[in-house]
Amino acid sequence: MEAARNRLLDAVSRLVLALETTQVATENATIRTRAYQRARLLIENTELPIPVEELAGKVGVTRRCLEIGFKEVTGVSPKTFMQRSLLNQLHRELLHADPAYHNVTNIALNFGFAELGRTAGRYRELFGELPSKTLASNAQSRGVRYKDLLDI
């Protein structure tokens, strides 16, 4: 009888421990997800990259917590996410820029890209073409501008 009682207590103890572990894991996942959401808002509302350590401090978590949160939600690190976000902003700007008045270098520098060769390589990986081609194709798609008609 005593052995059965001990086995039952042992089983109940393991069950309670498993439930507590699951609850803690769920709470930690929620914290990481919220940290990711807050960090994403900050990233999307700034034009310059934020160091990951500073970003973690601004959202109130450790760097490790933020990194795990990003990997769980997006599959990439915060640094990679920020680079891709800035590359997307650069892409949108190049699509709307008039090549007669803008160039890739100045637009990229405005977004905080300092290593233009690496930036062009990452841009090509993400969009399948160089930034200069995006800007040039924008010029071709413009066709004849109203201003050009006035100069005739």
N, C-alpha and C positions, 0 to 999 in steps of 0.2 A: 504494500500500500504506500509506503514512504517513497519507494522508487518511482511509482507512477505519479505521485504528487510532485516530485522533483522534476520529472520529465515535463509535466504540464507547466510548471513554473518556468522552466527553461524555455519552452516553446512560446509562452506568453511574453517573456522578456525579449526574445528575439523578434517577435512580431512588433512589440512596442518600439524597440530600437529601429527596426526597419521603417516604421511609420514616421518616427522622428527624423530619421535620415532623409526620407523622401520629402518631408515638409521643409527641412532646411535647404535641400537642393532646389526645391521649387521657389522658395523665397530668394535664394541667391540668383536663380535664373531671372526672376522678376526684376531684381536690382540691376542685373546686367542689361536686360532689355530696356529698362527705363533709361539707364545711362547711355545706351546706344541712341535712343530716340532724342534725348537732350543734346547729345554731341552732334547728331546729324543736323539738328536745327541750327546749331552754332556754325557748322561747316557750310551749310547752304546759304547762310546770311553773311558770309565774309568772302572777300576776294583773295585774301592772302592765306597761305597755309599757316596752320597753328601747330606748334610742336605738340606731340602726343601727350607729353607730361603735363603741359599747360592745359590742354583740352581736358584731360582727366581731372585736374584740379578744378576747372570751371564747372564741371558737372558733378563734382563731389564724390568721386570714386578713385581708386588706385589705378595706375596705368595698366596693371595686369587685368583688373576687373573690366576695364574699358576694352582692352584687346580681346578678351574672351567674349565679351558681349558682341563686338563687331564680327568676330569669326562665327559666332552662333547664328547671327541674323543674316549677314551678308556673305560669309565665306572668305572674307579678306580682312586684313589688318586695318586699323584706323588710318595709318599712313597711306596705304594703297587706296583706300576709299577716298581720302582727301585728294590724292593725285588724280584719280579718275574723275572726281567731281570738278576739279579745276580744269582738267582736259575737256570735259563736257562744256564748261563755261567758255573756254577758249574756242571750242568748235562752234558754239552758238554765235559768238562774237564774229568769228571769221565768216560765217554764213551771212551775216547782216552787214559786214563792213564793205565799204566801197574801196576796191583796190587802187583807185585813182588817188585816194587820200590817206590810205592806211597801208601798213605792211605787217607781215607776220611778226617780225622782231619786236616792234613797238607794242603790238597787242599782247604778245606773250610776256613781255617785261611788265606790262600793267597788271598781269595776273600773278606776278611774283616768280615766274620761271626764269632762272638764272642760267642754267645749262641748256642752251637752245638746241644743241645736237641731240642730247638725251631726250629732251622734250619732243622733238620731231620724231624720234624713234618710238617713244611711247604713244604718241599721237597716231602714228601709222599702225601700230599694233591694235589700237582701239578702234580706229575708224577706217583702216584699210587704205589710207592715202596720206600723203604729207600735208602739213598745214598750208603750204604754199599752193598746193593743188586745190584745196578747198576754197581758198581765197580767189584763185584764178577762175575756178568754175563758177564762182559767184559773179565774176565780171561777165563771163559768157552768158549766163542766164539773165543778166540784166537787159541785154539787147540794146536797143536805141533808147537813150534817156530823153526825157522832155527837154532838158537843158540843151542837149545836142541838137535837137530840132530847132531851137531858137538861134543857134549859131550859124545856121545855113544861110 
